[in-house]
């Protein structure tokens, strides 16, 4: 554990809290991609297969449970909650996310650090997380206007990944056997996907204006 990883985990947790606040306080999921939330649920379920087999720390186990339960709860609300599901932008959220799942799984079978069940699914979760935000970004571009809570959710989600890049750089220089190159490269790709959003988010903050993304 280091300061960059802790800051990344906290930022990631804040992004989830912001999204849950939007859904439960406003009873609306407008502007949120169900496809992206389903991908994140798959990411956490695939990554944390070791939850009951490899104990690292109480903090580690608690965070794993939080990410799994929160992602499943968000998907459930968007699909099943009688009020929340009415605000889902189904007509705009049309990205075929199952292609991402298939492509990432095949890639994980071909490129991994060790050919074991858990390691292949770990690599799969890393690849899938790198591209899971794509349906959300596509939805926001199609809708144009982005409400405040949705914008903050995406911002914190992107900031979490940027902080994790700093965590990997720190670990590379301080740990003799650090070799998570798959996570490093995937993290760079994921952060790059946020670049356009970050640019317009900064402009809206600088000009104290509503966040708008070009179609």
C-alpha positions in Angstrom: 0.0 0.0 0.0 1.2 3.5 -0.8 -0.3 7.0 -1.0 -1.0 6.8 -4.7 -2.9 3.5 -4.4 -4.8 4.7 -1.3 -5.8 8.0 -3.1 -6.8 5.9 -6.2 -9.0 3.6 -4.0 -10.6 6.6 -2.3 -11.3 8.4 -5.6 -12.8 5.2 -7.0 -15.0 4.8 -3.9 -16.1 8.5 -4.3 -17.1 7.9 -7.9 -19.3 5.0 -6.8 -20.8 7.2 -4.0 -21.5 10.0 -6.4 -23.3 7.6 -8.8 -25.3 6.0 -5.9 -26.2 9.5 -4.7 -27.5 10.4 -8.2 -29.6 7.2 -8.4 -31.0 7.1 -4.9 -31.4 10.8 -4.2 -32.9 11.8 -7.6 -34.5 8.4 -8.4 -33.0 8.8 -11.9 -30.3 7.2 -13.9 -30.5 9.6 -16.8 -27.2 10.0 -18.5 -25.8 6.8 -17.0 -24.9 3.9 -19.3 -26.3 0.5 -18.1 -23.9 -1.1 -20.6 -20.9 0.4 -18.7 -22.3 -0.6 -15.3 -22.8 -4.2 -16.5 -19.3 -4.2 -17.7 -18.0 -3.0 -14.4 -20.0 -5.7 -12.6 -18.3 -8.3 -14.8 -14.9 -6.7 -14.2 -15.2 -7.0 -10.4 -16.7 -10.4 -10.4 -13.9 -11.7 -12.6 -11.1 -9.9 -10.8 -12.1 -10.9 -7.3 -12.5 -14.7 -7.7 -9.8 -15.0 -5.0 -12.0 -13.2 -2.4 -12.4 -16.4 -0.4 -9.1 -18.1 -1.2 -6.4 -15.5 -0.9 -6.5 -13.2 2.2 -4.3 -10.2 1.9 -5.8 -7.8 4.5 -9.1 -6.8 5.9 -9.0 -3.5 3.9 -8.4 -5.5 0.7 -11.3 -7.9 1.3 -13.7 -5.1 2.4 -12.9 -3.1 -0.8 -13.5 -6.1 -3.0 -16.9 -6.8 -1.4 -17.8 -3.1 -1.7 -17.0 -2.9 -5.4 -18.8 -6.1 -6.2 -22.0 -5.3 -4.2 -22.2 -1.7 -5.4 -21.8 -2.6 -9.0 -24.4 -5.3 -8.8 -26.7 -2.9 -6.9 -26.4 -0.2 -9.6 -27.2 -2.6 -12.3 -30.2 -3.9 -10.4 -31.6 -0.4 -9.8 -31.2 0.5 -13.5 -32.9 -2.7 -14.6 -35.5 -3.4 -11.9 -36.2 -0.4 -9.7 -39.7 0.7 -10.7 -38.9 4.4 -10.7 -35.2 4.5 -11.6 -35.5 2.3 -14.7 -38.0 4.7 -16.3 -35.3 7.4 -16.7 -32.8 5.0 -18.4 -31.7 6.4 -21.8 -32.1 3.1 -23.7 -32.4 4.8 -27.1 -29.0 6.4 -26.5 -27.3 3.5 -24.8 -26.9 1.2 -27.8 -23.2 0.4 -27.8 -22.8 -3.4 -28.3 -20.8 -4.0 -25.2 -20.8 -7.8 -25.5 -18.3 -7.4 -28.3 -15.9 -5.8 -25.7 -16.5 -8.8 -23.4 -15.7 -11.3 -26.1 -12.7 -9.5 -27.5 -11.2 -9.0 -24.0 -11.7 -12.6 -23.0 -10.0 -13.9 -26.2 -7.2 -11.4 -25.6 -6.8 -12.6 -22.0 -6.5 -16.2 -23.2 -3.7 -15.1 -25.6 -1.9 -12.5 -23.4 -1.5 -13.2 -19.7 1.2 -13.4 -17.1 0.5 -17.0 -16.1 -1.9 -19.5 -17.7 -4.0 -20.3 -14.7 -7.7 -19.9 -14.2 -7.4 -16.9 -11.8 -4.7 -15.2 -13.8 -6.5 -15.4 -17.1 -9.7 -14.0 -15.5 -7.5 -11.3 -13.8 -6.1 -10.3 -17.2 -9.6 -10.4 -18.7 -10.9 -8.0 -15.9 -8.0 -5.6 -16.5 -8.6 -5.5 -20.3 -12.3 -5.1 -19.8 -12.0 -2.3 -17.3 -9.8 -0.4 -19.7 -12.6 -0.2 -22.2 -15.7 -0.4 -20.0 -16.1 3.4 -20.0 -16.6 3.5 -23.8 -20.5 3.0 -23.7 -20.7 5.7 -21.1 -18.7 8.2 -23.1 -20.6 7.4 -26.3 -23.9 8.0 -24.4 -22.7 11.3 -23.1 -21.6 12.4 -26.6 -24.9 11.5 -28.0 -26.9 13.3 -25.4 -24.7 16.4 -25.5 -25.6 17.9 -22.1 -24.1 16.3 -19.0 -25.7 16.9 -15.6 -23.4 17.8 -12.6 -23.5 14.4 -10.8 -22.9 12.4 -13.9 -20.0 14.6 -14.9 -18.5 14.2 -11.4 -18.9 10.5 -11.5 -17.0 10.1 -14.8 -14.4 12.6 -13.6 -13.6 10.7 -10.4 -13.6 7.4 -12.3 -11.0 8.7 -14.6 -9.0 10.3 -11.8 -8.9 7.0 -10.0 -7.2 5.3 -13.0 -4.7 8.2 -13.4 -3.7 7.8 -9.7 -3.2 4.1 -10.2 -0.7 4.8 -13.0 1.3 6.8 -10.4 0.9 3.9 -8.1 2.4 1.5 -10.7 5.3 3.9 -11.4 6.0 4.1 -7.7 5.9 0.4 -7.3 8.2 -0.2 -10.3 10.9 1.9 -8.7 10.4 0.6 -5.1 9.6 -3.1 -5.6 12.3 -5.5 -6.9 9.8 -7.9 -8.5 7.0 -5.7 -9.7 5.8 -7.1 -13.0 2.2 -6.1 -13.6 2.9 -4.8 -17.1 -0.6 -5.8 -18.3 -2.2 -3.5 -15.7 0.2 -0.6 -16.6 -0.5 -0.7 -20.3 -4.2 -1.2 -19.9 -4.3 1.6 -17.4 -2.6 4.0 -19.9 -5.2 3.0 -22.6 -8.0 3.6 -20.1 -6.7 7.0 -19.0 -6.3 8.0 -22.7 -10.0 7.3 -23.3 -10.8 10.0 -20.7 -8.6 12.6 -22.3 -11.4 14.2 -24.4 -13.8 14.2 -21.4 -11.2 15.7 -19.1 -10.6 18.5 -21.6 -14.2 19.6 -21.7 -14.7 19.0 -18.0 -11.8 21.4 -17.3 -13.3 24.0 -19.7 -16.7 23.8 -18.0 -15.0 24.2 -14.6 -12.8 27.1 -15.8 -15.7 29.0 -17.4 -18.2 28.0 -14.6 -20.5 26.6 -17.3 -22.5 23.5 -17.8 -20.5 20.5 -19.2 -21.3 19.9 -22.8 -19.6 17.2 -25.0 -19.5 17.6 -28.8 -21.5 15.0 -30.7 
